[in-house]
Amino acid sequence: MPVSDQEVAHRAASDAELIAWVDRQDQLLGALPRAELRERGLIGRGTYILLFNSSGELCVHQRTLSKAIYPGYWDVAAGGMVQADETYAESAARELEEELGVSGVELTAHERFFFDQPGNRLWCAVFSAVWDGPLNLQPEEVIQARFIGIEQVLLETVEKPYCPDSLAALKRYLGDVANVP
């Protein structure tokens, strides 16, 4: 599947966005363009929104081939980088609306954790939400999306490429939910 001119333009604009730059303790150091953070191996902030329907199924989506990180991979969370002037919660609400067309839902905040892989160093904030309405996918970022059971998601992660950062968010969420009395 070829990358469209629209996707290329979207990626260039995305790479130029000013992103919150933080240290290993998640203390704000300033703001840098997304591409520079990645190229220099610096740490940014990211949000991960696990979107469930009222039946408990999780929305998974396939990323476009134009994405700088994990192109074409499946993803268990909507989300993205926290811009310089945003809180984690503001970023989560913006990303959920941009990627999946979901707005006006209550976002529940969960834990934050540090994810560290070459080219992807982030302080991650995990959120969850419930939505039974239609999805309006952003064509520059999402190829397709569907709701499936958690067991199916975990089985698919063995057979298909899934984003490791959002999988880490899901596993932490599932561990956290399992420990709730």
Summary of the structure (lengths in Angstrom):
residues: 181
radius of gyration: 15.5
end to end distance: 46.8
largest distance: 50.5
contacts: 569
relative contact order: 0.21
helix: 31%
strand: 35%
